[in-house]
Amino acid sequence: MTGVVKKNGPCHLNEVPPSPDTQHWARWAASEPEWAWPDGKSVAVTLTFDVDAETAWYGLGDEYFARLTSLSEGRYSVVRAVPRILQLLRRLDLRTTFFVPGWTAENYPHVVEAILADGHEIGHHGYVHSRTDRVSADVQREEIERGFSALESIGVPRPRGYRNPSWEMTTETAAMVSEYGFLYDSSFLTDDRPYIEKVGDVELLELPSHWSLDDWPYFGYTGDFGGNTSTAATWRQNQWDEYQIARDEGRNVNFVCHPEVIGRGYRFTQLAKLLEDILADGRAWFPTMEELALHVAPKLLPARSRS
Ligand SMILES: [Zn+2]
């Protein structure tokens, strides 16, 4: 066939796509670590909150500087939702992990101080939540370095975990996560168990989640793109179902919440019910992400590359 150029499908490829490390993944897929959660628990439940606030919009472009209503929706996170969440966690006696962009920390230091005062972990979540696939390698580095310095400037212990804003990792940022010595990453989706993510020669201790375990796809809405306003009970049922299979498989389940999303009244009720149900089940260990990483790291070392 001549004279026809298909724009979609395999024939659009002008270059050979990069290949995964097939041996690494084949070896890992065949393995099943003995997780041995503390106190004989059956499942490790990590509950995480990404405190994006206004950076959820700043990361999409400078035009949001002038979009005050959009920004105010993000601000609900630190004004109303985080205090509500901290109160719930105190009532349930849970400590967990909050990923905080540097800009959020600089502008709402009292919120970060309140999180720390309750004994929660603070993880790295960029500076202004830039989509790493849309900016240069230099800007990717700036996101990490300014994120560190902003957190440090208000007394946050140096984060040991990294979660990529908007979950769109690049080769450059993956290399920087390794270079800056993070203990763990939470940005890839290759497995539903903790594992070693391999990007070229870079190997990251990965604590994965998934979009279906993230509240944003259920409730996220923008004036530009529309979105969803799911029933909160549907969200809770899905999270509970995943909890149950994670428990039955003896693994980890990693929930991702955004305070401005889950902290709305009727949704927050379902978050509280989910946690109460899990606690009543009596089978869950609730570590911070750092505690989970420290627990699984020795079990994952054999999965590291042997080359
Ligand atoms: Zn985020």
Boltz pocket constraint, residues with backbone or C-beta under 6 A from the ligand:
constraints:
  - pocket:
      binder: B
      contacts: [[A, 50], [A, 51], [A, 52], [A, 125], [A, 129], [A, 164], [A, 165], [A, 166]]
      max_distance: 6.0
